[in-house]
Amino acid sequence: MRFIAVILLIVLTAAGIYSLSNEDMRVILDKKTASIGDALYVIYSIDNPDAVMADLYGITNKRISAMDKGAVLDAGTLAVIAIELGKARGGFYYFLTGLSRYAAQSLIYDGIYPESFAWNRSLSGSELIELAQVIKVHI
């Protein structure tokens, strides 16, 4: 597993997809459970090459600013972050209810999440980086 994470790190860094430094990427990849703050940083940095952690506190979106940045990241919350930051499309039920369950279903429908992906499943750092790559490809 560690070998795959290192290869993934090299590929993503070489591709220049993220503005994350090698150290930031390594720290996130080594986490057994990623945090909401990690997800915000990774997803926000997709289109913002000069992103730093301090930029996250300037996000004025109500749903995102209400999130606890230190909480454990689950697939539904990652879907909400991607939709609210404009990196993925949300479905009708998500916009009607605002629930992370329907945000995750939107990403399943768009082919970003696999069909058997549970919306309340916690994500590791390597899974976060992998899903961010898939989100980047779907933009």
Contact map, one row per residue, 1 for C-alpha under 8 A:
1111100000000000000000000000000000000000000000000000000000000000000000000000000000000000000000000000000000000000000000000000000000000000000
1111110000000000000000000000000000000000000000000000000000000000000000000000000000000000000000000000000000000000000000000000000000000000000
1111111000000000000000000000000000000000000000000000000000000000000000000000000000000000000000000000000000000000000000000000000000000000000
1111111100000000000000000000000000000000000000000000000000000000000000000000000000000000000000000000000000000000000000000000000000000000000
1111111110000000000000000000100000000000000000000000000000000000000000000000000000000000000000000000000000000000000000000000010000000000000
0111111111000000000000000000000000000000000000000000000000000000000000000000000000000000000000000000000000000000000000000000000000000000000
0011111111100000000000000000000000000000000000000000000000000000000000000000000000000000000000000000000000000000000000000000000000000000000
0001111111110000000000000000000000000000000000000000000000000000000000000000000000000000000000000000000000000000000000000000000000000000000
0000111111111000000001001100100000000000000000000000000000000000000000000000000000000000000000000000000000000000000000000000000000000000000
0000011111111100000000000000000000000000000000000000000000000000000000000000000000000000000000000000000000000000000000000000000000000000000
0000001111111110000000000000000000000000000000000000000000000000000000000000000000000000000000000000000000000000000000000000000000000000000
0000000111111111110000000000000000000000000000000000000000000000000000000000000000000000000000000000000000000000000000000000000000000000000
0000000011111111110001000000000000000000000000000000000000000000000000000000000000000000000000000000000000000000000000000000000000000000000
0000000001111111000000000000000000000000000000000000000000000000000000000000000000000000000000000000000000000000000000000000000000000000000
0000000000111111100000000000000000000000000000000000000000000000000000000000000000000000000000000000000000000000000000000000000000000000000
0000000000011111111000000000000000000000000000000000000000000000000000000000000000000000000000000000000000000000000000000000000000000000000
0000000000011011111000000000000000000000000001000000000000000000000000000000000000000000000000000000000000000000000000000000000000001000000
0000000000011001111100000000000000000000010011101000000000000000000000000000000000000000000000000000000000000000000000000000000000000000000
0000000000000001111110000000000000000000000011011110000000000000000000000000000000000000000000000000000000000000000000000000000000000000000
0000000000000000011111111000000000000000010010000010000000000000000000000000000000000000000000000000000000000000000000000000000000000000000
0000000000000000001111111000000000000000000000000000000000000000000000000000000000000000000000000000000000000000000000000000000000000000000
0000000010001000000111111100000000000000000000000000000000000000000000000000000000000000000000000000000000000000000000000000000000000000000
0000000000000000000111111110000000000000000000000000000000000000000000000000000000000000000000000000000000000000000000000000000000000000000
0000000000000000000111111111000000000000000000000000000000000000000000000000000000000000000000000000000000000000000000000000000000000000000
0000000010000000000111111111100000000000000000000000000000000000000000000000000000000000000000000000000000000000000000000000000000000000000
0000000010000000000001111111110000000000000000000000000000000000000000000000000000000000000000000000000000000000000000000000000000000000000
0000000000000000000000111111111000000000000000000000000000000000000000000000000000000000000000000000000000000000000000000000000000000000000
0000000000000000000000011111111001000100000000000000000000000000000000000000000000000000000000000000000000000000000000000000110010000000000
0000100010000000000000001111111000000000000000000000000000000000000000000000000000000000000000000000000000000000000000000001110010000000000
0000000000000000000000000111111100000000000000000000000000000000000000000000000000000000000000000000000000000000000000000000110000000000000
0000000000000000000000000011111111000000000000000000000000000000000000000000000000000000000000000000000000000000000000000001110000000000000
0000000000000000000000000000011111000000000000000000000000000000000000000000000000000000000000000000000000000000000000000011100000000000000
0000000000000000000000000000001111100000000000000000000000000000000000011000000000000000000000000000000000000000000000000111100000000000000
0000000000000000000000000001001111110110000000000000000000000000000000011000000000000000000000000000000000000000000000000111100100000000000
0000000000000000000000000000000011111110000000000000000000000000000011111000000000000000000000000000000000000000000000000000000000000000000
0000000000000000000000000000000001111111000000000000000000000000001111111000110000000000000000000000000000000000000000000000000000000000000
0000000000000000000000000000000000111111100000000000000000000000000111100000000000000000000000000000000000000000000000000000000000000000000
0000000000000000000000000001000001111111110000000000000000000000000010000000000000000000000000000000000000000000000000000000000000000000000
0000000000000000000000000000000001111111111000000000000000000000000000001000010010000000000000000000000000000000000000000000000100000000000
0000000000000000000000000000000000011111111100000000000100000000000000000000000010000000000000000000000000000000000000000000000000000000000
0000000000000000000000000000000000001111111110000011100100000000000000000000000000000000000000000000000000000000000000000000000000000000000
0000000000000000010100000000000000000111111111000000000000000000000000000000000000000000000000000000000000000000000000000000000010010000000
0000000000000000000000000000000000000011111111000000000000000000000000000000000011001010000000000000000000000000000000000000000000010000000
0000000000000000000000000000000000000001111111110010000100000000000000000000000000001000000000000000000000000000000000000000000000000000000
0000000000000000011100000000000000000000111111111110000000000000000000000000000000000000000000000000000000000000000000000000000000000000000
0000000000000000111000000000000000000000011111111000000000000000000000000000000000000000000000000000000000000000000000000000000000000001000
0000000000000000010000000000000000000000000111111000000000000000000000000000000000000000000000000000000000000000000000000000000000000000000
0000000000000000001000000000000000000000000111111110000000000000000000000000000000000000000000000000000000000000000000000000000000000000000
0000000000000000011000000000000000000000000011111110000000000000000000000000000000000000000000000000000000000000000000000000000000000000000
0000000000000000001000000000000000000000000010011111000000000000000000000000000000000000000000000000000000000000000000000000000000000000000
0000000000000000001100000000000000000000100110011111101000000000000000000000000000000000000000000000000000000000000000000000000000000000000
0000000000000000000000000000000000000000100000000111111100000000000000000000000000000000000000000000000000000000000000000000000000000000000
0000000000000000000000000000000000000000100000000011111110000000000000000000000000000000000000000000000000000000000000000000000000000000000
0000000000000000000000000000000000000000000000000001111111000000000000000000000000000000000000000000000000000000000000000000000000000000000
0000000000000000000000000000000000000000000000000011111111100000000000000000000000000000000000000000000000000000000000000000000000000000000
0000000000000000000000000000000000000001100100000001111111100000000000000000000000000000000000000000000000000000000000000000000000000000000
0000000000000000000000000000000000000000000000000000111111100000100000000000000000000000000000000000000000000000000000000000000000000000000
0000000000000000000000000000000000000000000000000000011111110000000000000000000000000000000000000000000000000000000000000000000000000000000
0000000000000000000000000000000000000000000000000000001111111001100000000000000000000000000000000000000000000000000000000000000000000000000
0000000000000000000000000000000000000000000000000000000001111101100000000000000000000000000000000000000000000000000000000000000000000000000
0000000000000000000000000000000000000000000000000000000000111111100000000000000000010000000000000000000000000000000000000000000000000000000
0000000000000000000000000000000000000000000000000000000000011111110000000000000000000000000000000000000000000000000000000000000000000000000
0000000000000000000000000000000000000000000000000000000000001111111000000000000000010000000000000000000000000000000000000000000000000000000
0000000000000000000000000000000000000000000000000000000000111111111000000000000010010000000000000000000000000000000000000000000000000000000
0000000000000000000000000000000000000000000000000000000010111111111000000000000000000000000000000000000000000000000000000000000000000000000
0000000000000000000000000000000000000000000000000000000000000111111100000000000000000000000000000000000000000000000000000000000000000000000
0000000000000000000000000000000000010000000000000000000000000011111110000000000000000000000000000000000000000000000000000000000000000000000
0000000000000000000000000000000000011000000000000000000000000000011111100000000000000000000000000000000000000000000000000000000000000000000
0000000000000000000000000000000000111100000000000000000000000000001111100000000000000000000000000000000000000000000000000000000000000000000
0000000000000000000000000000000000111000000000000000000000000000000111110000000000000000000000000000000000000000000000000000000000000000000
0000000000000000000000000000000000111000000000000000000000000000000111111000000000000000000000000000000000000000000000000000000000000000000
0000000000000000000000000000000011110000000000000000000000000000000001111100000000000000000000000000000000000000000000000110000000000000000
0000000000000000000000000000000011110010000000000000000000000000000000111110110000000000000000000000000000000000000000000110000000000000000
0000000000000000000000000000000000000000000000000000000000000000000000011111110000000000000000000000000000000000000000111110000000000000000
0000000000000000000000000000000000000000000000000000000000000000000000001111111000000000000000000000000100000000000001111110000000000000000
0000000000000000000000000000000000000000000000000000000000000000000000000111111100000000000000000001111100000000000000111000000000000000000
0000000000000000000000000000000000010000000000000000000000000000000000001111111110000000000000000001000000000000000000000000000000000000000
0000000000000000000000000000000000010010000000000000000000000000000000001111111111000000000000000000000000000000000000000000000000000000000
0000000000000000000000000000000000000000000000000000000000000000000000000011111111100001000000000001001100100000000000000000000000000000000
0000000000000000000000000000000000000000000000000000000000000000000000000001111111110000000000000001001100000000000000000000000000000000000
0000000000000000000000000000000000000011001000000000000000000001000000000000111111111000000000000000000000000000000000000000000000000000000
0000000000000000000000000000000000000000001000000000000000000000000000000000011111111111000000000000000000000000000000000000000000000010000
0000000000000000000000000000000000000000000000000000000000000000000000000000001111111111110000000000001000000000000000000000000000000000000
0000000000000000000000000000000000000000000000000000000000001011000000000000000111111110000000000000000000000000000000000000000000000000000
0000000000000000000000000000000000000000001100000000000000000000000000000000000011111111000000000000000000000000000000000000000000000000000
0000000000000000000000000000000000000000000000000000000000000000000000000000000001111111100000000000000000000000000000000000000000000000000
0000000000000000000000000000000000000000001000000000000000000000000000000000000001111111100000000000000000000000000000000000000000000011001
0000000000000000000000000000000000000000000000000000000000000000000000000000001001101111110000000000000000100000000000000000000000000010011
0000000000000000000000000000000000000000000000000000000000000000000000000000000000100111111000000000000001100100000000000000000000000000000
0000000000000000000000000000000000000000000000000000000000000000000000000000000000100001111101100000001001100000000000000000000000000000000
0000000000000000000000000000000000000000000000000000000000000000000000000000000000000000111111100000011011000000000000000000000000000000000
0000000000000000000000000000000000000000000000000000000000000000000000000000000000000000011111110000000000000000000000000000000000000000000
0000000000000000000000000000000000000000000000000000000000000000000000000000000000000000001111111100010000000000000000000000000000000000000
0000000000000000000000000000000000000000000000000000000000000000000000000000000000000000011111111111111001000000000000000000000000000000000
0000000000000000000000000000000000000000000000000000000000000000000000000000000000000000011111111100000000000000000000000000000000000000000
0000000000000000000000000000000000000000000000000000000000000000000000000000000000000000000111111100000000000000000000000000000000000000000
0000000000000000000000000000000000000000000000000000000000000000000000000000000000000000000011111110000000000000000000000000000000000000000
0000000000000000000000000000000000000000000000000000000000000000000000000000000000000000000011111111011000000000000000000000000000000000000
0000000000000000000000000000000000000000000000000000000000000000000000000000000000000000000001001111111000000000000000000000000000000000000
0000000000000000000000000000000000000000000000000000000000000000000000000001101100000000000001000111111100000000000000100000000000000000000
0000000000000000000000000000000000000000000000000000000000000000000000000001000000000000000001000011111110000000000000110000000000000000000
0000000000000000000000000000000000000000000000000000000000000000000000000001000000000000001011000111111111000000000000000000000000000000000
0000000000000000000000000000000000000000000000000000000000000000000000000001001100100000011001000111111111100000000000000000000000000000000
0000000000000000000000000000000000000000000000000000000000000000000000000011001100000000000000000001111111110000100000100000000000000000000
0000000000000000000000000000000000000000000000000000000000000000000000000000000000000000001000000000111111111000000000100000000000000000000
0000000000000000000000000000000000000000000000000000000000000000000000000000000000000000111001000000011111111100000000000000000000000000000
0000000000000000000000000000000000000000000000000000000000000000000000000000001000000001110000000000001111111111100000000000000000000000000
0000000000000000000000000000000000000000000000000000000000000000000000000000000000000000000000000000000111111111111010000000000000000000000
0000000000000000000000000000000000000000000000000000000000000000000000000000000000000000000000000000000011111111100000000000000000000000000
0000000000000000000000000000000000000000000000000000000000000000000000000000000000000000100000000000000001111111100000000000000000000000000
0000000000000000000000000000000000000000000000000000000000000000000000000000000000000000000000000000000000111111111000000000000000000000000
0000000000000000000000000000000000000000000000000000000000000000000000000000000000000000000000000000000000111111110000000000000000100110010
0000000000000000000000000000000000000000000000000000000000000000000000000000000000000000000000000000000100111111111010000000000000100000000
0000000000000000000000000000000000000000000000000000000000000000000000000000000000000000000000000000000000010011111110000000000000000000000
0000000000000000000000000000000000000000000000000000000000000000000000000000000000000000000000000000000000010010111110000000000000000000000
0000000000000000000000000000000000000000000000000000000000000000000000000000000000000000000000000000000000000000011111000000000000000000000
0000000000000000000000000000000000000000000000000000000000000000000000000000000000000000000000000000000000010000111111101000000000000000000
0000000000000000000000000000000000000000000000000000000000000000000000000010000000000000000000000000000000000000000111111000000000000000000
0000000000000000000000000000000000000000000000000000000000000000000000000111000000000000000000000001100110000000000011111000000000000000000
0000000000000000000000000000000000000000000000000000000000000000000000000111000000000000000000000000100000000000000001111100000000000000000
0000000000000000000000000000000000000000000000000000000000000000000000000111000000000000000000000000000000000000000011111110000000000000000
0000000000000000000000000000000011000000000000000000000000000000000000011110000000000000000000000000000000000000000000011111000000000000000
0000000000000000000000000000000111000000000000000000000000000000000000011110000000000000000000000000000000000000000000001111101100000000000
0000000000000000000000000000101111000000000000000000000000000000000000000000000000000000000000000000000000000000000000000111111100000000000
0000000000000000000000000001111111000000000000000000000000000000000000000000000000000000000000000000000000000000000000000011111110000000000
0000100000000000000000000001111000000000000000000000000000000000000000000000000000000000000000000000000000000000000000000001111111000000000
0000000000000000000000000000000000000000000000000000000000000000000000000000000000000000000000000000000000000000000000000011111111100000000
0000000000000000000000000000000001000010000000000000000000000000000000000000000000000000000000000000000000000000000000000011111111110000000
0000000000000000000000000001100000000000010000000000000000000000000000000000000000000000000000000000000000000000000000000000111111111000000
0000000000000000000000000000000000000000000000000000000000000000000000000000000000000000000000000000000000000000000000000000011111111100000
0000000000000000000000000000000000000000000000000000000000000000000000000000000000000000000000000000000000000001100000000000001111111110000
0000000000000000000000000000000000000000011000000000000000000000000000000000000000000000000000000000000000000000000000000000000111111111000
0000000000000000100000000000000000000000000000000000000000000000000000000000000000000000000000000000000000000000000000000000000011111111100
0000000000000000000000000000000000000000000000000000000000000000000000000000000000000000000000000000000000000001000000000000000001111111110
0000000000000000000000000000000000000000000000000000000000000000000000000000000001000011000000000000000000000001000000000000000000111111111
0000000000000000000000000000000000000000000001000000000000000000000000000000000000000010000000000000000000000000000000000000000000011111111
0000000000000000000000000000000000000000000000000000000000000000000000000000000000000000000000000000000000000000000000000000000000001111111
0000000000000000000000000000000000000000000000000000000000000000000000000000000000000001000000000000000000000001000000000000000000000111111
0000000000000000000000000000000000000000000000000000000000000000000000000000000000000011000000000000000000000000000000000000000000000011111
